[in-house]
Amino acid sequence: MFQALFLKNQQFRTIAVSRAFQAFGATLFNYAFLVYAAELPHAKLAVSVISVVLALPSMLQFFFGAVAGRVAKRIQWILTTRLIEIAGYVVIAVVFATTTPGWLPLLIILPFLVLSDVISNVAGLVLQPLIKHLVVDEHLEAANGYMMAINNTLAMVGGVIGVSLLALVHHNFTIFALLNGGFFLLSWVNLFIGRRQLLVTDRQFSDLVKPADTHLRAMMVAGFAVVKQMR
């Protein structure tokens, strides 16, 4: 069922491939950055700091849902944030190229990685209603399963692939950052090529469903209440 959906539904295929490149890029560098931290003085502390900070986006899913619900022009938002991610990894490459290994580049780069993870999480939620609009109900389960499988698979193999690629470039983190940014570029190019039909579909969907107008603060309070009840 999924194969037929992927081959016949061009708009879904564009979103799925673009999302795969973005998810791969967002996962890949995090593991390589842990290798970088492990080579620093006080390596255990550095690895712990990175692990804790990079776990924060996963703990704020309720907030991401609130943000995603307020995005009106979804495809334009995705294209813009992809460019931000590409620029972020260019900055990371420059930091690696112009500084010596230590805590200063680590503290400069870490916020960019958090931002990339946040964008990746929000992007998945932004695209979800559009996928539901694009895919007929009988294929929706397969479509959602595939999008979820992307993240789950990359979470399992991302570390091995990241460390392997890092070894291929001889632990040159500047080259690796540019390589990682290349995956975001592929994601952007794929979406940009197929943007025309998606923009039409996005406008049609937006006419049917208006963005949430609930105040963001109220949505955050509600989210915190849900988390508190789960404790």
Buried (B, 14 or more C-beta within 10 A) or exposed (E): EBEEBBEEBEBBBBBBBBBBBBBBBBBBBBBBBBBBBEEBEEEEEBBEBBEEBBEEBEEBBBBBBBBBBEBEBBBBBBBEBBEEBBEBBEBBBEBBEEEEBEBEBBEBBBEBBBBBBBBBBBBBBBBBBBBBBBBEEEBBEBBBEBBEEBBEBBEEEBBEBBBEBBEEBEBBBBBBBBBBBBBBBBBBEBBBEBBEEBBEBBEEBBEEEEEBEEEEEEBBEEBEEEEEEEE
